[in-house]
Amino acid sequence: MKLNLFLLFLTGLVPVTVSVLRTVPHNYDLMLTLVTWPDAQSYCRVMYTDLATILSDTDWLRFEKVSKGRTIPAWVGLYNDVNSWRWSLNDLSLKKVPYTNWHPGQPDNYFGKEACGLISVIGEWWDDQCRRLMPFICYNANFSGAARFIGISSSYLTWPQAQTYCRTHHTDLASSLNSSDNDMLLQVSSIQGDSWIGLYRDTWKWSDGTNASNIPWGPGEPDNAGGYENCAGVYNGLFFDQQCIDLHYFFCHTIYPARSQIMRLQVKSDGSVFDPAVQSSILDQIKQKLEEKGMLENTTVTWKVQPDGNIFHKKKDDL
């Protein structure tokens, strides 16, 4: 990468070093072999970078270009993290707690939209839609015994709203780490009805663990229609949840190493080049030059800090 940049000001010639990091978006390839989602992920991680992960607007454009016109279902790196159940307080994973009290068959992610936990009037746990309005039980670390668990039935809230309320007015939503805790929570739920507790999980993620958003789901998807539909495929440009053991073609992606270049510039300025506003102005002009050359996309431009902690230094022969 070559860059001819002239910044003309009035006085004080100052050599400066600029670091230009050019990142490369994901590149996608379709594999015409029928495999399960886990096998597709394993293959992509060995032969490419990963199963297709789409994180940026540029990624979406590149993926749509490759997948456009493809009328065959194919796996992408999107999965529902149904095993990430944990307690709101301290984000304690349920895998690290020996006690659970799920109702038989729960959690079942009914219709593909259940990611929050409640305690029923008989003390069993159910997963439910987080947007449902219901009473809830808070935990207050300043109290002991049954007094730690405070039932709130005066306001019916969604699970996120209940979490915010409990963290604002108490400590957090209630956790049930053993049978004794659960018995005390049952005393509350038996009075006020099914109630939110601090159980929740993550939902859809990309293969690299990044949370997914703005997914172009097909009509009514995800719906977990057949049960255990925790992996996603793409068909005619739309996404569908399916059982991970189904056999489909799949998309892999590759990320090439980012390229960086260090450029040394000489800047003449009529102001103090140690002023952050002046530094910002100079950097903006560098970015403008890159943009004019069509080189700004996927590029990060930053100052390289000198060993003395400064960005600029004056040439001695110009003092």
JOLIN-V320510 format. One line per field, one symbol per residue. ss: DSSP state (A for helix, B for strand, O for the rest). phi: phi as a letter, one per 40 degrees, with the letter a starting at -180 (. if undefined). burial: b if it has 9 or more other ideal C-beta (glycine too) atoms within 8 Angstrom, else e. A space follows every 50 residues. Layout:
ss->???
phi->???
burial->???
This chain:
ss->OOOOOOOOOOOOBBBBBBBBBBOOOOBBBBBBBBBOAAAAAAAAAAAOOB BOOOOOAAAAAAAAAAAOOOOOOBBBBBBBOOOOOBBOAAABBAAAOOOO OBOOOOOOOAAAOOOBBBBOOOOOBBBBOOOOOBBBBBBOOOOOAAAABB BBBBBBBOAAAAAAAAAAAOOBBOOOOOAAAAAAAAAAAAAAOOBBBBBB OOOBBBOOOOBOOOOOBOOOOOOOOOOOOOBBBBBOOBBBBBOOOOOBBB BBBBOOOOBBBBBBBBBBOOOOOOOAAAAAAAAAAAAAAAAAOOOOOOBB BBBOOOOOOOOBBBOAAAO
phi->.babbbbbbbbgcbcabbbbbbcbccbbbcbcbcaccccccccccccbca cdbbbbccdccccccccdgcbbcacbcbacccbbdacdcgfcccccbcca accdgbcbfdfgbbbbbbbccbgccbcacccccacabcbbccbbgcccbb cbbcbcbcccccccdcccbbbaccbbcaccdcccccdcccccgdbcbcca acbcbcdcgcccafccccdgccbfdcggcbbbbbafgbbbcaccccbaca bbbbbcdcbbabbbbbbbbcbccccdccdccccccccccccccgbccfbb bbccccdcgccbaccccbc
burial->eebebebebeebbbbbbbbbbbebbbbbbbbeeebbbeebbebbbeebbb bbbbeeebbbebbbebbeebeebbbbbbbbbeeebbbbbeebbbeebebe bbeeebbebeebebbbbbbbeebbbbbbebeeebbbbbbbeeeeeeebbb bbbeeebbbeebbebbbeebbbbbbbeeeebbbbbbbbbeeebbbbbbbb beebbbbeeeeeeebebeeebbbbeeeebbbbbbbeebbbbbbbebebbb bbbbeeeeeeebbebbbbbeeebeeeebbeebbebbbebbbeeebeeebe bebbebeeeebbebbeeee
